[in-house]
Amino acid sequence: MACPKKKTSHRKQQQRRAKWVAQLPTLSKCPNCGESKIAHYACTECGYYNGREYAKAMPRKKQKSASQ
């Protein structure tokens, strides 16, 4: 493997790593129940995708509050 002749600058490192930033998924409205869902995925509330039921809806777990 080749060895670099010079140290990579902080700016070049940051430019390279800038592509790794996570992006939030696109949200859309479920036509069946009206809840927000990730685009191109089955709805987590009703289990429908593209007008058909693909999965049984899983009940959401209640999150513990910070005071408990």
C-alpha positions in Angstrom: 0.0 0.0 0.0 1.3 3.5 -0.8 2.3 5.9 1.9 1.0 9.5 1.8 3.8 12.1 1.2 2.1 14.8 3.3 -0.3 15.0 6.2 -3.9 15.4 5.3 -5.1 18.8 6.5 -8.1 19.2 8.9 -10.1 20.9 6.2 -9.6 18.0 3.8 -10.5 15.5 6.5 -13.7 17.4 7.3 -14.6 17.7 3.6 -14.3 13.9 3.2 -16.3 13.2 6.4 -19.0 15.7 5.6 -20.7 13.0 3.4 -21.2 10.8 6.4 -23.7 13.0 8.1 -27.0 11.2 8.8 -30.1 12.6 7.2 -33.6 12.3 8.6 -35.9 10.1 6.5 -38.7 11.7 4.4 -42.0 11.6 6.2 -45.4 11.3 4.5 -49.0 11.0 5.6 -50.6 7.5 5.7 -53.6 7.6 3.3 -55.4 5.0 5.5 -55.1 6.4 9.0 -53.6 9.9 8.5 -50.6 9.3 10.8 -47.0 10.3 9.8 -44.9 7.5 8.4 -41.6 7.0 6.6 -42.0 7.2 2.9 -42.0 3.8 1.0 -42.5 1.9 4.3 -45.6 0.3 5.8 -47.4 2.5 8.4 -46.4 1.7 11.9 -49.9 2.6 13.2 -52.1 0.6 10.9 -49.7 -1.7 9.0 -50.9 -0.6 5.5 -48.8 0.2 2.5 -50.0 1.1 -0.9 -53.6 0.4 0.0 -53.0 -3.1 1.3 -52.3 -4.5 4.8 -48.8 -5.9 5.0 -48.2 -6.2 8.7 -50.2 -6.2 11.9 -49.7 -2.9 13.7 -47.5 -3.3 16.8 -48.7 -1.4 19.9 -46.2 1.3 20.8 -44.3 1.0 24.0 -44.8 3.8 26.5 -41.6 5.7 27.1 -40.5 6.3 30.7 -40.5 9.9 31.7 -37.2 11.4 32.9 -38.6 12.0 36.4 -39.2 8.3 37.1 
